[in-house]
Amino acid sequence: MTLFQPTALDGKVAIVTGASSGLGAHIVEVLANTGATVIAAARRRERLDALAAQNDRIVGHTCDMSDDEQVIHLVDQTVTDHGRVDIVINNAGVTDGPASALDEPMTTVRWVSDVNLHAPFLLAREAAKNMMHTGEGGSIVNIASIHGFVAAAPNNQAAYVASKAAIIGLTKELAGQWARYDIRVNAIAPGYFPSELTQDMMTSDEAGLGYIKKNTYLRRPGELRELDGPVLLLASDAGTYITGQTITVDGGWTIK
Ligand SMILES: NC(=O)c1ccc[n+]([C@@H]2O[C@H](COP(=O)([O-])OP(=O)(O)OC[C@H]3O[C@@H](n4cnc5c(N)ncnc54)[C@H](OP(=O)(O)O)[C@@H]3O)[C@@H](O)[C@H]2O)c1
């Protein structure tokens, strides 16, 4: 199903983090198929090369999001090579789960915060400076989670939940600070979708998939294509009056 004209993002330059698998790899393809030049960032270079081989609008960029210098370089290189940044999809993410909050090491907690919260903050800020410079605004989309709203326990992951709640707050604050530059900052809070992050749950019948089905009103995990509409709405001119919002895409998990 074609949701948007394949030219809807013509001339736009997008950065997508966590592009080597799962949601990120899918979002890269969606944006590129809608006309954007997409800088696909992650650590696993061979995955990025495979993605880039499918579409000449996709460019791989190796980047460890837990390293501030590399995050800053990601924006600098994009501006040098492509002249601008119009769209950022802050998607790279890691989890500490399953782990009990009572005994997980603080190094793990800090690692999750670095990748899920501090890196998106820095990338948004560096990209926003370029958006302010061009004077044409832009769109930043943070991939949060339903677990920014509701607990994950018994699928314990306290650092993950804290980071996702924080990024929903950060989304509102940056939207407020940067609205005057026509920079929109929004988030998407997915429920459960197939990816490396959820692979163990999706393949274990009772404890995993059964748990997801039981807690989702639509009785199934999401399919990656079901994120296309929300991503394109927020990234494109279809969403020019939407800022500071988090769109939940969860088959109804959070409605009760
Ligand atoms: N799948 C779901 O059900 C679900 C639900 C709610 C929210 N989310 C969110 O969606 C986002 C994507 O997750 P996913 O499910 O697609 O998981 P995934 O398949 O495990 O993908 C995670 C991505 O993040 C990248 N990444 C991890 N650490 C990184 C680092 N230090 N530097 C650079 N890149 C790093 C990985 O790339 P490399 O290893 O190659 O660097 C990979 O591309 C995450 O923010 C996650 O919290 C997912």
The ligand as a Gaussian input file, in Angstrom:
#p B3LYP/6-31G(d) Opt

LIG

0 1
 N       10.897000      -3.830000      18.633000
 C        9.997000      -3.356000      19.476000
 O        9.014000      -4.022000      19.806000
 C       10.148000      -1.971000      20.049000
 C        9.107000      -1.491000      20.840000
 C        9.208000      -0.210000      21.370000
 C       10.300000       0.561000      21.092000
 N       11.299000       0.070000      20.316000
 C       12.448000       0.926000      20.055000
 O       12.747000       0.919000      18.691000
 C       14.122000       1.209000      18.525000
 C       14.739000       0.186000      17.595000
 O       14.728000      -1.071000      18.248000
 P       14.565000      -2.452000      17.502000
 O       13.464000      -3.143000      18.170000
 O       14.530000      -2.266000      16.043000
 O       15.912000      -3.172000      17.992000
 P       17.150000      -3.808000      17.256000
 O       16.724000      -4.646000      16.101000
 O       17.950000      -4.432000      18.340000
 O       17.909000      -2.544000      16.683000
 C       18.629000      -1.682000      17.507000
 C       19.486000      -0.797000      16.619000
 O       20.207000       0.112000      17.470000
 C       21.560000       0.098000      17.063000
 N       22.437000       0.401000      18.193000
 C       22.443000      -0.174000      19.406000
 N       23.436000       0.341000      20.143000
 C       24.073000       1.257000      19.373000
 C       25.178000       2.109000      19.552000
 N       25.878000       2.138000      20.700000
 N       25.549000       2.917000      18.535000
 C       24.889000       2.888000      17.376000
 N       23.816000       2.112000      17.129000
 C       23.425000       1.293000      18.121000
 C       21.820000      -1.281000      16.492000
 O       22.855000      -1.214000      15.531000
 P       24.348000      -1.763000      15.684000
 O       24.325000      -2.893000      16.674000
 O       24.724000      -2.171000      14.313000
 O       25.137000      -0.568000      16.152000
 C       20.495000      -1.564000      15.795000
 O       20.504000      -1.049000      14.494000
 C       14.745000       1.240000      19.916000
 O       14.862000       2.561000      20.358000
 C       13.720000       0.487000      20.739000
 O       13.748000       0.851000      22.093000
 C       11.255000      -1.179000      19.794000

